[in-house]
Amino acid sequence: MPRATTTSNTNTDESTGRYPTDISSSLPARPQIRDKRQISLAAVTCLGATSHPGLLMELDLPEPAPDNPPGPPYTRMVTSIERHWESVYQQNDDELVGWFQAYPALSLRMVQDCTVSADAPIVDVGGGSSRLVDHLLQAGYTDVSVLDLSPTALHLAQKRLGARSQHVAWIEADVTEHRFARKYRIWHDRAVMHFLVDPQDEVRYVERLRHAIPTGGHAIIATFAPDGPQRCSGLPVKRHSAQSMSQVLGAGFEPVRFEYERHRTPSGSEQSFIYGWFRRARDS
């Protein structure tokens, strides 16, 4: 079991973005989700991207949450990719989806190998209902955030964690658009990067990564390997090698280690992943 170290953290003066505990019954109260959007259309259901690719839903955003800088009120449109993932999590048992891991051993080991303090900020990008957050809390890490664009996925994780969910910062957002207002010592992603088949999406992803990770911070990113699947959950993916992953991140991230994993899905098939551990370098 990975264990967090207990050395002091240089980022302890930053806001943790946590929410107060307010449990009024035997079931945990649902924590507030950052960037939660209120649907302004009546009787709207979440539809898969392939069935209605042109359908957009207008959402009215509340006042900016703590993780976003203040700005003028605005509305945004839900994209087909957001509807797709909502549909996936609403229509499937999250323990039967292809990427499910009851115990994310390699992710946990890489986080442990970063040797950050127990209170170092960690963000799991595209974490959804992943069990990684459960094991990070169990290992003693106290400043964990989970970002995903599916509110259903986040709620599944919150419900599973119960009262412990109050100790996690939940961020409902698209990472390629989100404006991070704080820094993280570790950025973990096992779900997003291989879906960025548009080079402009990769550019936006790296921009957010550079902004969120300070010099000396760590990025742990897993994608499908060159012999991995070409599609996942009905969507095309971009498979990566150690070289291509390094090229996408650019000179600001120094590779520390790469590892390969043969992931067995709940249906019994195998998928090849590559994990890259990068350390944030000073920008030249």
C-alpha positions as CSV (number, residue, x, y, z in Angstrom):
1,M,0.0,0.0,0.0
2,P,1.5,3.4,-1.0
3,R,2.2,5.7,2.0
4,A,2.4,9.4,1.9
5,T,5.4,11.1,3.5
6,T,4.8,13.7,6.2
7,T,7.3,16.4,5.3
8,S,6.1,20.0,5.2
9,N,4.5,21.2,2.0
10,T,5.4,24.5,0.3
11,N,1.9,25.0,-1.0
12,T,0.1,24.9,2.4
13,D,-0.8,28.6,2.1
14,E,-3.0,28.0,-0.9
15,S,-6.8,27.4,-0.7
16,T,-7.7,23.8,-0.4
17,G,-11.1,24.3,-2.0
18,R,-12.8,21.9,0.4
19,Y,-16.4,21.9,1.6
20,P,-17.7,21.7,5.1
21,T,-19.1,18.5,6.4
22,D,-22.9,18.5,6.7
23,I,-24.3,15.0,7.2
24,S,-28.0,15.2,8.1
25,S,-28.8,11.5,7.8
26,S,-27.1,8.1,7.6
27,L,-26.4,8.8,4.0
28,P,-23.8,11.4,3.1
29,A,-25.0,14.8,1.8
30,R,-23.9,15.3,-1.8
31,P,-20.9,17.7,-1.8
32,Q,-21.0,20.8,-3.9
33,I,-19.3,20.4,-7.2
34,R,-17.2,23.2,-8.6
35,D,-18.4,24.6,-11.9
36,K,-21.7,22.8,-11.5
37,R,-24.0,23.9,-14.2
38,Q,-27.8,24.4,-13.9
39,I,-29.7,23.1,-16.9
40,S,-32.0,25.8,-18.2
41,L,-34.0,23.6,-20.6
42,A,-36.9,21.5,-19.3
43,A,-37.1,17.7,-19.6
44,V,-33.7,17.3,-21.2
45,T,-32.1,13.9,-21.2
46,C,-28.4,13.0,-21.8
47,L,-28.0,11.7,-25.3
48,G,-25.0,9.9,-26.8
49,A,-22.9,11.9,-29.2
50,T,-23.4,9.5,-32.1
51,S,-27.2,9.7,-32.0
52,H,-27.6,13.5,-31.9
53,P,-24.2,15.0,-32.7
54,G,-25.7,18.5,-33.4
55,L,-27.8,18.8,-30.3
56,L,-26.6,21.5,-27.8
57,M,-28.0,22.4,-24.4
58,E,-27.6,25.9,-23.1
59,L,-26.6,26.0,-19.4
60,D,-26.7,29.0,-17.1
61,L,-23.7,29.1,-14.9
62,P,-23.9,30.3,-11.2
63,E,-21.4,32.7,-9.8
64,P,-17.8,31.5,-10.3
65,A,-16.7,28.9,-7.8
66,P,-13.5,29.2,-5.7
67,D,-11.3,27.4,-8.3
68,N,-12.2,29.9,-11.0
69,P,-11.2,33.6,-11.1
70,P,-14.1,36.0,-10.9
71,G,-15.5,37.1,-14.3
72,P,-18.7,38.3,-15.9
73,P,-21.8,36.0,-16.0
74,Y,-21.9,33.9,-19.1
75,T,-23.6,30.9,-20.6
76,R,-21.9,28.0,-22.3
77,M,-23.1,25.1,-24.5
78,V,-22.7,21.5,-23.5
79,T,-20.7,19.8,-26.2
80,S,-21.4,16.4,-27.7
81,I,-18.5,14.9,-25.9
82,E,-19.9,16.0,-22.5
83,R,-23.3,14.4,-23.4
84,H,-21.5,11.3,-24.5
85,W,-19.8,10.7,-21.2
86,E,-22.9,11.5,-19.2
87,S,-24.7,8.9,-21.3
88,V,-22.0,6.4,-20.6
89,Y,-22.1,6.8,-16.9
90,Q,-25.9,6.9,-16.7
91,Q,-26.4,3.8,-18.8
92,N,-23.6,1.5,-17.5
93,D,-22.5,0.0,-14.3
94,D,-19.2,1.8,-13.6
95,E,-17.6,-1.5,-12.4
96,L,-18.2,-3.0,-15.9
97,V,-16.8,-0.2,-18.1
98,G,-13.6,-1.1,-19.9
99,W,-11.3,1.1,-17.9
100,F,-12.4,0.0,-14.5
101,Q,-9.7,-0.9,-12.0
102,A,-10.6,-2.0,-8.4
103,Y,-7.0,-1.3,-7.4
104,P,-5.0,1.1,-9.6
105,A,-1.6,-0.3,-8.5
106,L,0.6,1.4,-11.1
107,S,-0.9,4.8,-10.6
108,L,-0.6,4.5,-6.8
109,R,3.0,3.3,-7.0
110,M,4.0,6.2,-9.3
111,V,2.3,8.7,-7.0
112,Q,4.2,7.2,-4.0
113,D,7.5,7.4,-6.0
114,C,7.1,11.2,-6.3
115,T,7.8,11.3,-2.5
116,V,5.6,14.4,-2.0
117,S,4.3,15.3,1.5
118,A,0.9,14.0,2.7
119,D,-0.7,17.4,2.3
120,A,0.7,18.0,-1.2
121,P,-2.1,18.9,-3.6
122,I,-3.0,16.1,-6.1
123,V,-5.5,16.3,-9.0
124,D,-6.9,13.3,-10.8
125,V,-7.8,14.6,-14.2
126,G,-10.7,12.8,-15.9
127,G,-11.0,10.8,-12.6
128,G,-14.7,10.3,-12.9
129,S,-15.8,7.4,-10.6
130,S,-12.2,6.0,-10.5
131,R,-11.1,4.2,-7.3
132,L,-7.8,6.1,-7.3
133,V,-9.2,8.7,-4.9
134,D,-10.3,6.1,-2.4
135,H,-6.8,4.6,-2.3
136,L,-5.1,8.0,-2.1
137,L,-7.2,8.9,0.9
138,Q,-6.5,5.6,2.5
139,A,-2.8,6.1,1.9
140,G,-2.9,9.3,3.9
141,Y,-3.0,12.0,1.2
142,T,-5.1,14.8,2.5
143,D,-5.4,17.3,-0.4
144,V,-7.0,15.4,-3.3
145,S,-9.1,16.9,-6.2
146,V,-11.0,15.0,-8.9
147,L,-11.9,16.7,-12.2
148,D,-14.3,15.3,-14.7
149,L,-16.8,16.7,-17.1
150,S,-19.5,14.2,-16.1
151,P,-21.5,15.1,-13.0
152,T,-22.9,11.6,-12.9
153,A,-19.4,10.1,-12.7
154,L,-18.4,12.4,-9.9
155,H,-21.6,11.7,-8.0
156,L,-20.9,8.0,-8.2
157,A,-17.6,8.5,-6.6
158,Q,-19.0,10.8,-3.9
159,K,-21.7,8.3,-3.0
160,R,-19.2,5.5,-2.8
161,L,-16.9,7.4,-0.5
162,G,-19.7,8.5,1.8
163,A,-18.6,11.0,4.5
164,R,-15.0,10.8,3.2
165,S,-16.2,12.6,0.0
166,Q,-16.3,15.8,2.1
167,H,-12.5,15.7,2.2
168,V,-12.1,15.8,-1.6
169,A,-12.4,18.8,-4.0
170,W,-14.8,17.9,-6.8
171,I,-14.4,19.8,-10.1
172,E,-16.9,19.4,-12.8
173,A,-15.2,20.8,-15.9
174,D,-13.5,20.0,-19.3
175,V,-9.8,20.1,-18.5
176,T,-9.0,21.7,-21.9
177,E,-11.2,24.7,-20.9
178,H,-10.8,24.8,-17.1
179,R,-9.0,27.8,-15.5
180,F,-7.0,26.4,-12.6
181,A,-6.6,29.0,-9.9
182,R,-4.2,26.9,-7.7
183,K,-1.2,24.7,-8.2
184,Y,-0.8,21.0,-7.8
185,R,2.3,18.9,-6.9
186,I,0.9,15.9,-8.8
187,W,-1.2,15.8,-11.9
188,H,-2.6,12.3,-12.7
189,D,-4.4,11.4,-15.9
190,R,-5.3,7.9,-17.0
191,A,-8.4,9.0,-18.9
192,V,-8.1,12.1,-21.0
193,M,-5.0,12.5,-23.1
194,H,-5.6,9.6,-25.5
195,F,-9.0,11.0,-26.4
196,L,-7.3,14.3,-27.6
197,V,-7.2,13.4,-31.3
198,D,-7.4,17.1,-32.4
199,P,-3.9,18.7,-32.1
200,Q,-5.6,21.9,-30.8
201,D,-7.1,20.0,-27.9
202,E,-3.6,18.7,-27.1
203,V,-2.3,22.3,-27.1
204,R,-5.0,23.4,-24.7
205,Y,-4.4,20.4,-22.5
206,V,-0.7,21.2,-22.2
207,E,-1.4,24.9,-21.5
208,R,-3.6,23.9,-18.6
209,L,-1.0,21.4,-17.4
210,R,1.8,24.0,-17.5
211,H,-0.3,26.5,-15.6
212,A,-1.3,24.0,-12.9
213,I,2.0,22.3,-12.2
214,P,4.8,24.5,-10.7
215,T,8.5,23.8,-11.3
216,G,9.5,20.6,-9.5
217,G,5.9,19.3,-9.7
218,H,5.0,15.9,-11.3
219,A,2.7,14.8,-14.1
220,I,1.7,11.1,-14.3
221,I,-0.1,10.4,-17.6
222,A,-1.3,7.1,-18.9
223,T,-2.5,6.6,-22.5
224,F,-3.1,3.7,-24.8
225,A,0.2,2.3,-26.0
226,P,1.1,1.8,-29.7
227,D,-0.4,-1.7,-29.6
228,G,-3.5,-0.6,-27.6
229,P,-7.1,-0.2,-28.9
230,Q,-7.9,2.3,-31.6
231,R,-11.2,3.2,-30.1
232,C,-12.6,3.4,-26.6
233,S,-16.2,3.8,-25.5
234,G,-17.2,4.4,-29.1
235,L,-14.7,7.2,-29.6
236,P,-11.4,7.3,-31.6
237,V,-8.2,7.6,-29.6
238,K,-4.6,8.6,-30.2
239,R,-2.2,5.9,-29.1
240,H,1.2,7.1,-27.7
241,S,4.7,5.9,-27.3
242,A,7.2,7.4,-24.8
243,Q,8.5,9.6,-27.6
244,S,5.2,10.9,-28.8
245,M,4.0,11.6,-25.3
246,S,7.2,13.5,-24.6
247,Q,6.7,15.5,-27.8
248,V,3.2,16.5,-26.9
249,L,4.2,17.8,-23.4
250,G,7.3,19.6,-24.8
251,A,10.5,20.8,-23.3
252,G,8.9,22.0,-20.0
253,F,8.5,18.5,-18.8
254,E,11.4,16.1,-18.2
255,P,10.7,12.4,-18.5
256,V,11.5,10.4,-15.4
257,R,10.2,7.0,-16.2
258,F,7.9,5.0,-18.5
259,E,6.1,1.8,-17.6
260,Y,3.8,-0.4,-19.6
261,E,0.7,-2.1,-18.3
262,R,-1.5,-4.9,-19.7
263,H,-4.9,-3.9,-18.4
264,R,-7.6,-6.6,-18.2
265,T,-11.1,-5.2,-18.7
266,P,-14.1,-6.5,-16.8
267,S,-15.1,-8.4,-19.9
268,G,-11.7,-10.3,-20.0
269,S,-10.0,-8.6,-22.9
270,E,-6.6,-6.9,-22.5
271,Q,-5.5,-3.4,-23.3
272,S,-2.0,-2.0,-23.5
273,F,-1.2,1.2,-21.6
274,I,1.9,3.3,-21.3
275,Y,2.5,5.4,-18.2
276,G,4.7,8.4,-18.3
277,W,6.1,10.2,-15.2
278,F,7.3,13.7,-15.9
279,R,8.9,16.3,-13.7
280,R,8.1,20.0,-14.4
281,A,11.2,21.9,-15.5
282,R,11.7,25.6,-15.6
283,D,10.5,27.2,-18.8
284,S,13.5,28.3,-21.0
